[in-house]
Amino acid sequence: ERLAERAAAGGLVDVAYAMTDTPVGRMLVATTPRGLVRVGLPRKTYDDVLEELSREVSPRVLESPARLDPVRRELEEYFEGRRRDFDLPLDWRLSHGFRGEALKALLAVPYGHTVTYTELAERAGSPRAYRAAGSACGSNPIPIVVPCHRVVRTGGALGEYGGGPEMKRFLLGLEGAISKE
């Protein structure tokens, strides 16, 4: 931790990351000076996430748990049912074009509610781009905080989720959007 503090003080860390335990598994969270840039769900290999951050953001990536305390605290509060909205600054640099617009539109979907892929496309300004909206959800670099789990198929089927269908069901159940089964 002292190494991380010295590196940060010397301006040598562009991406700080830490691991956090949640009811759905261990996650990797990463931040930059702009804000939260990445949440790696348990189904992803963390080496792949770190490689992506190194390639797409900066090679100066360092584990620094203390810098991620606010993120980990808000996630803990969310999973305990004490937080409905995240108050974290977000770094959108891993989301471009329509995908970025669709993900930003997700922030307006309230806790405990769902929208369809078609509705998300409409909210993002391209009503017929429901497949692209689905692709945006599938490539969401900041899941849970940017709530792609709140997007379902027309007709109510849950649809895909990067953390798997069980995790999507769990998150929607936690929020009361579906019954906990």
Number of C-alpha atoms within 10 A of each C-alpha: 10 8 11 18 15 12 16 17 10 9 10 14 21 19 27 23 24 20 18 18 13 15 10 15 12 14 20 20 24 28 23 21 13 13 15 23 24 26 24 23 23 18 12 14 12 16 9 11 19 20 14 15 21 15 11 11 16 14 15 15 20 19 18 23 19 15 19 20 13 13 25 21 11 19 20 17 15 20 16 12 11 11 14 15 15 15 11 12 14 17 17 17 12 17 19 12 8 18 22 20 19 30 27 17 18 23 15 11 18 14 17 15 13 23 20 21 28 22 21 28 26 17 19 21 14 17 14 13 19 20 12 18 30 25 15 23 28 17 18 24 23 24 20 17 23 22 23 30 27 26 28 22 17 13 7 11 10 19 16 17 22 19 18 13 14 10 18 23 20 18 22 21 15 18 20 13 15 16 11 12 6
